[in-house]
Amino acid sequence: MEGLYYRAKRLKKDILVTDIQPGFVNTYMAKGDGKFWVATPEKAAMQMYNAIKNKKKRVYITKRWWLIAQLLKWMPGFLYNKIG
């Protein structure tokens, strides 16, 4: 994803890429019991729209999923592999 952004910049193209990282959105695809931090489709769509409108490079849907992303980023490999 980052490569596309830098390639467009180098070629002086007016392209902005927004990396949208969704958590759980309450759709037919999100089935099962015990869903964790589920967003409504309307809330997810509004956050995506605002991120694109405000030219954000990366956005987590919902914003609280940023915390999970940070924890996974710093988690030791052996622990990450056990939960995956």
C-alpha positions, 0 to 999 in steps of 0.5 A, spaced: 500 500 500 505 504 501 509 503 495 503 505 491 502 512 494 510 513 493 509 511 486 504 516 485 507 522 489 514 520 485 510 521 478 507 527 481 500 524 480 494 527 484 492 520 488 491 519 495 490 512 498 487 511 504 488 504 508 482 502 511 483 497 516 476 495 519 474 491 525 468 488 526 462 491 522 455 488 523 453 485 516 451 478 514 458 476 513 460 478 521 456 472 524 456 468 530 456 469 538 460 474 542 462 479 537 467 484 540 466 491 538 462 491 533 460 497 529 453 499 525 454 499 518 452 506 518 457 508 523 463 504 519 461 508 513 461 515 516 468 514 519 470 511 512 467 517 508 470 522 513 477 519 513 477 519 505 474 526 505 480 528 510 485 525 506 488 520 512 493 515 510 490 510 515 484 509 519 481 504 523 474 502 523 472 503 529 477 508 532 478 503 538 481 498 533 487 502 533 488 500 540 488 492 538 493 494 532 498 497 536 498 491 541 498 486 535 504 490 532 508 490 539 506 483 541 512 477 540 511 473 534 510 466 539 504 469 542 502 472 535 502 465 532 498 462 538 492 467 537 492 466 529 
